[in-house]
Amino acid sequence: MKITLIVDIEVTSEQETAVIVNPDGFISDHIDIKGIEKNNYSIIFVNTDLMPYNAYDFSKGMVDWLNRLKIFQLEDICNFTYAQIKESQIRDVKKESSHDYRGFMPKLIDAMKKQNLKFKDIGIENLISFRELELSNRAINCFEYNGIFYMYMQDIAFFTRENISHLRNMGEKTQREIEEVMLKCGIGYKTDE
């Protein structure tokens, strides 16, 4: 039987990061819970100023990624543009193949929706999901086959036309289909630098 602990505590600013990064460790170090083994309870914080990452099922790799961006509370995401977060994700995917960065953005977006948060430049409701569009399975499979796991049409803006055309199995017909959808959505390729 698992017990849910409802925790309403005041913490100092020095303790806040410890609570957010490792709430289980903080609770076991600072609150005396007698008779309950650590694996037999889960924690829910009542204090909404503290949004511990484990409440959203973020992996350690994802927490490390957010911490590298200096995002210690979910609300900190509001100081970043969608492009800053996405570029960081793309950069880290190339550097660290051990973490599953593909799943980070969907989890982050879901957590932001629950807290009604938005990026500095765009609201979650304005992101255009591939699943909302009438893209063929071939187009989506082409991206996934090449290790590019897009969630939103806005993500294509991080690549040039040439980058997309060189993807394996990206034929002219598929590229035209994608470009037609981009045109309808008002999204363009990244310009060559």
N, C-alpha and C positions, 0 to 999 in steps of 0.2 A: 504494500500500500504506500502510495506517495502522498506527501503532505505539501500543500502550498502555503508558503509563509508570506503574509502581507506585511511589508516593511514600510514604515513611515518614520524616517530618521532625519535629523539635522546633521549635516557634515560640514567640515571646514573646507575652504577652497583647496587646501593641500590634499585632503582626503577624496575630493570629488573625482579626480582622475582614477584613483585606485578603485573606487566604487564602480565607475563606468567600465573600466578595462577588465576587472576581475571581481564582480560582485559576490560570487561564492566565497572567494578568498577573504574579501573584506568582511563579510558577515561572520565567517567562522573565526576570524581574528578579533573582531570587535564586539560581537554579540554572543552571549553564552546560551547555546542551545543544548540543553541536556536531554539525553535519551533519544535523540534522533540522529541516525547515521547520515553522513553527508550526501550520499547518493539517494536518500529517501525523501528529499525535499526539493522543491523548486521555489524560486524567489520572484515575487512581483513587487515592484516599488510603487508606493502610492504617490510619493513625491514626484510630480511630473517634470520637475527641473532635471531630474536624473533619468536619463533614458539609456540604461545599460544595454550594450550591444547584444548580450545573450538573450534579451527579451525578443530579439528579432531573429534568433538562430543564425547570427553571423559567425562564420568560422574564424579561427585564430588568424589565418592568412588574410582574411578580409579586414579584421580589426587592425592587423599590422599595416595593411595598405592605407586604411583611413588614418591611422596614427601618423604615418609618414607624411600625409597631407595636412597634418595638424588638425584633424577632425576628431575631437575627443568626445563631443556630445553630438547627437544627431542634428541638433539645431545649428551647429557650425556649418553644415552643408549650405545654408542660405548665403554664406559669404563667398560661394564659388559659383562660377558659371557652369552650365552643362558641359561646355567645351573643355574647361579645365579638368573636370572630373574624368571625362571620356578620354582626353589625351593622356592623362596619368594612367588610366587603365590600359590603354593601347601600349604605352611605353613599358609598363610593368609586365604585360603579357610577353613581350619580347625578351625581357631580362630574366624573368623567373618562371620557368615552365612548371615548377613544382606546385604552384597554386592554381586553383581553378578560377581564373579571373573572369571566365565567361559568365559564371553565375553571380558575380558580385553586383553588377548593375541591376538585374532583376530584383535581388534582395534589397538593395538600397532604395530603389524606386518604390517597392512595396512598403518598406518602413516609412518612407517619406509620405506616402499616401495616408497611412494610418495616423500620422502626426500632422497632416495637412500642411506640409512644408513644401517649399519650392526652391529651385535654383535661383541664383541672382538674376539670371536673364530670361528664364522660361519656367512656366508652371508645368507641373506634371501632366495636367489635363491637355496641354498643348503639344505634348510629344505624340507623334503619329506612329503607332505600333504596326509592325508588319502584318500582324494578324488581323488588323482592321482593314487592310488593303486587299485588293484582289490580285496579289502577286501569285504567279504560278508556283507550284511546288518545285519546279525545275529551277527557278530563280533563287528561291530560298535555299534549296539543296546545294546550289552552286556556291553560295556564300559559305555555308556550313562545311562543305567538302574542303574548302580552302582554309578552314580554321577561323573564319570570320563569322562570329555569332552576333549578328545585329539584333537589336530589339526594336529600334525605332528608325524611321526613314531619315531623321536628322543625322544619324551616324554615318551615312554615305558621304556627307559633307567633309569628312575627315580624309577622303581619298580623292585622288585625281581621276579623270576619265581614263588615263593610261593605266593607272593602278588596277582599275576595275577590268579593263579590257584584257589584261594579262592574266587574269585568274583562270585557272584550269577549268575547262568545261564551260567557260563563258563565251557563248557564241553571239553572233551579231543580233539574232532575234531576241535572245534573253536580255542583252544589253539595251536594245531598243525598248523592250517592255519596261525595264527598270527606269530608263530615262523618261518615258511617258508618264510613269507614276511620279517621278521626281518633279516633272513640269507641273502636274496637277497640284502637287503639294507645295510648290514654290521653293524647292530645294535644289541647289546646284552643287556640282563637284567642287572640291578644293582646287584652287588655281595653282598652276605650277609655280614653284618658288625658285 
